[in-house]
Amino acid sequence: MTEAVSVLTLGKLLQRRREAAGLSRPRLARLVDMSPGTIEGWETERVTRPPIGEILRIARALGISLGDIEAAVLAGDDREPVAASTGASTAALELLKLAMARFGWDEAQVDDMLDEPSGSTSSWLNGLPMPQRSAVSATIAVTAQLLAQQ
């Protein structure tokens, strides 16, 4: 269950979900082997940087998705990830290079297809990080094109 958390802080998200589950702080604390005061500190935002491992234990107990945790922690932070060229983004770029060769697409066509600003594909091919959103779009576009060719 993904909750719209764009205005919720981590503390408020934890409190809202705990209350929705009908759990008191002491009851949740027993379930996750923490003190009620620790949970209260996070919910009231007295503690602003709780340990990630403990947050994940509470999130699991309350059924909070990692996406909701990330959205609450990063609320208001619109920056693209600096290391976006790793992992899935690197794989997407390699897939895009193969598709460009196979289908004869040029960089401008890829920019248009992905609804990216002119020059984006060129910058990725020259080593600038590919944003995750673009990597997902590229993967979907190439997959769709391959399926259409079958």
Sequence and secondary structure as in RCSB ss.txt:
>XXXX:A:sequence
MTEAVSVLTLGKLLQRRREAAGLSRPRLARLVDMSPGTIEGWETERVTRPPIGEILRIARALGISLGDIEAAVLA
GDDREPVAASTGASTAALELLKLAMARFGWDEAQVDDMLDEPSGSTSSWLNGLPMPQRSAVSATIAVTAQLLAQQ
>XXXX:A:secstr
     TT  HHHHHHHHHHHTT  HHHHHHHHT  HHHHHHHHTTSSSS  HHHHHHHHHHHT  HHHHHHHHTT
T     TTTTSTHHHHHHHHHHHHHHHHT  HHHHHHHTT  TTHHHHHHTT    HHHHHHHHHHHHHHHHHH 
